[in-house]
């Protein structure tokens, strides 16, 4: 990967794209430190998210922008939720499904709808967050002796904060789209990547500050837990990279030659690549969003002390009794669900039959081919789903339950889901750089 980056910087055009991407990401990170006027950030601190799973997740994804009460507090989260909703609606609503198959024009229209839904979700979340932050609001024009005027001033301040939150989220969405269009990599993924890395980096820095203090007090176990943490991360990265790059190649023979243009080609052998984890981290994101949605409603509605709120916190919260098994089965379910979106065996079998292709092994074209592909894909999906569910839950639970790790803050700041996203985005970024280098080299060869 480092060799790819070095080669990319040697090319003037690709170097400009990389620098443009870095400049926009720097703009995003600067916005993560710009406080919202009217909020008492010092009084707010981390108390608003200390006992809330959804807000902890939001703060981690936004690189602590939410917990610090900045203009990018919502980050890219509304756009992600909007994207998930539109993906589901594309499968449910026939008109949207037809629109998605109309090529580039159809995808542009769906993207525009996704933006509208993202802004609406940002508005709803901003209003809900106002109820979480209400006790930390300081009216922008100061407190007046007139109680009625002070009340109006507070309401005006809340409206301004909602507008700032929605505007900040829209700006982050714009930054992500510009990176995707003019930079390198997927802008949304890179923004999430930066947020998670910055949150984890802050925790590691705090650990390096805490450990010497523990050693001075006669406790040296923190050093071993820090080394254990790095060992866990190293093993997880190896496993994630291995599974992410794994694929099952199914051989295909085009017998009798094919007519391409005005000439006939000879028989050739190729293959259909089926990835082990085709959905990547999307099943985890779907499952997390679904299980966290009731928690968001409870928090924003002020029902944390209600019977349902207490029940959900005790049983379905991060440390709840049913959280791990329920999350495990949700990840498997969404892995199969997303696999159906990504790969259609009937469509592949039909295309092979039309082009005169047959699978290696003497499998007949048509239904036998689609049944074989479906069976192989289901097996790969099951393995990938079990891998995702295990790696998303087990390491995180270990870091949360073992006191040595939680004392250093790793249990709250680290999640294997975040590491999955970070590694997947890094691999995708490397692939895009390699692809652009390949295109440049081919252009040079043709010239």
Residue pairs with C-beta under 8 A, 6 or more apart in sequence:
1 426
1 430
4 430
4 433
4 434
4 437
5 433
7 437
8 14
8 15
8 18
8 184
8 433
8 436
8 437
9 15
9 18
11 437
11 440
13 440
14 184
14 433
14 436
14 437
14 440
17 182
17 183
17 184
17 436
18 183
18 184
20 179
20 182
20 183
21 179
21 183
21 184
21 185
21 190
24 175
24 178
24 179
24 183
24 187
25 175
25 179
25 190
25 191
25 194
27 175
28 72
28 172
28 175
28 191
28 194
29 63
29 194
29 198
31 65
31 70
31 71
31 72
31 168
31 171
31 172
32 62
32 63
32 64
32 65
32 68
32 70
32 72
32 195
32 198
33 65
33 68
33 70
34 70
34 71
34 72
35 41
35 68
35 69
35 70
35 71
36 69
36 70
36 71
36 73
36 161
36 164
36 165
37 140
37 160
37 164
38 137
38 138
38 139
38 140
38 157
38 160
38 161
39 69
39 133
39 136
39 137
39 138
39 161
40 136
40 137
40 138
41 68
41 69
41 136
43 136
44 67
44 69
44 133
44 136
45 67
46 67
48 55
48 67
48 132
48 133
48 136
49 55
49 56
49 58
49 59
49 66
49 67
52 295
52 299
53 292
53 295
53 317
53 318
54 292
54 295
54 296
54 299
55 66
55 67
55 132
55 299
56 318
56 412
57 288
57 292
58 66
58 74
58 75
58 77
59 65
59 66
59 67
59 199
60 195
60 196
60 199
60 413
60 415
60 418
61 75
61 76
61 77
61 192
61 195
61 196
62 72
62 73
62 74
62 75
62 76
62 77
62 195
63 75
63 194
63 195
63 196
63 197
63 198
63 199
64 198
64 199
64 202
65 72
65 73
65 75
65 195
66 73
66 74
66 75
69 133
69 136
70 168
71 164
71 165
71 167
71 168
72 168
72 169
72 171
72 172
73 129
73 165
73 168
74 122
74 125
74 126
74 129
74 165
74 166
74 168
74 169
74 172
75 169
75 172
75 191
75 195
76 169
76 172
76 173
76 176
76 188
76 191
76 192
77 125
77 169
78 118
78 119
78 121
78 122
78 125
78 169
78 173
79 114
79 115
79 118
79 169
79 172
79 173
79 176
79 188
80 188
80 192
80 285
81 118
81 121
81 289
82 114
82 115
82 117
82 118
82 121
83 114
83 118
83 188
84 285
84 286
84 289
85 117
86 96
86 110
86 113
86 114
86 117
87 341
89 96
90 96
90 97
90 99
90 100
90 110
91 97
91 341
96 110
98 106
99 106
99 109
99 110
100 106
100 107
100 110
115 173
118 169
118 170
118 173
119 166
119 169
119 170
122 165
122 166
122 169
122 170
123 162
123 166
125 165
125 296
125 300
126 161
126 162
126 165
126 166
126 169
127 162
127 300
128 296
128 299
128 300
128 301
129 165
129 300
130 158
130 161
130 162
131 300
131 301
131 302
132 299
132 300
133 161
134 158
137 154
137 157
137 158
137 161
138 157
139 150
139 153
139 154
139 156
139 157
140 153
140 156
140 157
140 160
141 153
142 153
143 150
143 153
144 150
144 153
172 191
175 187
175 191
176 186
176 187
176 188
176 190
176 191
177 187
178 187
179 185
179 186
179 187
179 190
179 191
180 186
180 187
180 188
184 429
184 432
184 433
184 436
185 425
185 428
185 429
185 432
186 425
186 428
189 421
189 424
189 425
189 428
190 425
190 429
192 421
192 425
193 421
193 422
193 425
193 426
196 418
196 421
196 422
197 422
199 413
199 418
200 413
200 414
200 418
202 413
203 408
203 409
203 410
203 412
203 413
203 414
206 408
206 409
207 222
207 226
207 229
207 408
207 409
207 410
208 226
210 222
210 407
210 408
210 409
211 222
211 223
211 226
211 408
214 220
214 221
214 222
215 222
215 223
221 404
222 404
222 407
222 408
224 404
225 402
225 404
225 405
225 407
225 408
226 408
228 404
228 405
229 399
229 405
229 408
229 410
229 414
232 395
232 398
232 399
233 419
236 391
236 395
236 416
236 419
237 419
237 423
239 387
239 391
240 391
240 419
240 420
240 423
240 424
241 423
241 427
243 276
243 277
243 384
243 387
244 277
244 280
244 423
244 424
244 427
245 427
246 275
246 276
246 277
247 273
247 274
247 275
247 276
248 273
248 274
248 276
248 376
248 380
249 271
249 272
249 273
249 274
250 271
250 272
250 274
250 359
250 360
250 373
250 376
251 269
251 270
251 271
251 359
251 360
251 361
252 269
252 270
252 271
252 272
252 352
252 357
252 358
252 359
252 360
253 267
253 268
253 269
253 357
253 358
253 359
253 360
254 265
254 267
254 268
254 269
254 270
254 355
254 356
254 357
255 267
255 356
255 358
256 267
256 356
257 264
257 265
257 266
257 267
258 264
258 265
258 355
258 356
259 265
269 360
272 348
272 373
274 343
274 373
274 376
274 377
274 380
275 380
275 384
276 380
276 383
276 384
276 387
277 384
277 387
277 388
278 338
278 339
278 342
278 343
278 380
278 381
278 384
279 334
279 335
279 338
279 339
279 342
279 384
280 420
280 424
281 388
281 417
281 420
281 421
281 424
282 334
282 338
283 331
283 332
283 334
283 335
283 337
283 338
283 385
283 388
284 331
284 334
284 388
284 392
284 417
284 420
285 417
286 330
286 334
286 337
286 338
287 327
287 330
287 331
287 333
287 334
288 327
288 417
290 330
291 316
291 323
291 326
291 327
291 330
294 312
294 316
295 312
295 313
295 316
295 317
297 303
298 304
298 306
298 308
298 309
298 312
303 309
304 310
304 313
312 320
313 320
314 320
314 321
315 321
315 322
315 323
316 322
316 323
316 326
317 323
318 400
319 400
324 393
324 397
327 389
327 392
327 393
328 389
328 393
331 385
331 388
331 389
331 392
332 382
332 385
332 386
332 389
335 381
335 384
335 385
335 388
336 378
336 381
336 385
339 377
339 378
339 381
343 373
343 377
345 369
345 370
345 371
345 373
345 374
345 377
346 370
348 369
348 370
348 373
349 365
349 366
349 367
349 369
349 370
349 373
350 370
352 358
352 359
352 365
352 369
353 365
353 366
353 369
357 365
358 364
358 365
358 369
359 369
359 372
363 369
363 372
388 420
391 416
391 420
392 415
392 416
392 417
392 420
393 416
394 416
395 416
396 411
396 414
396 415
396 416
396 417
398 405
399 405
399 406
399 410
399 411
399 414
400 406
400 411
400 412
401 411
402 411
405 411
406 412
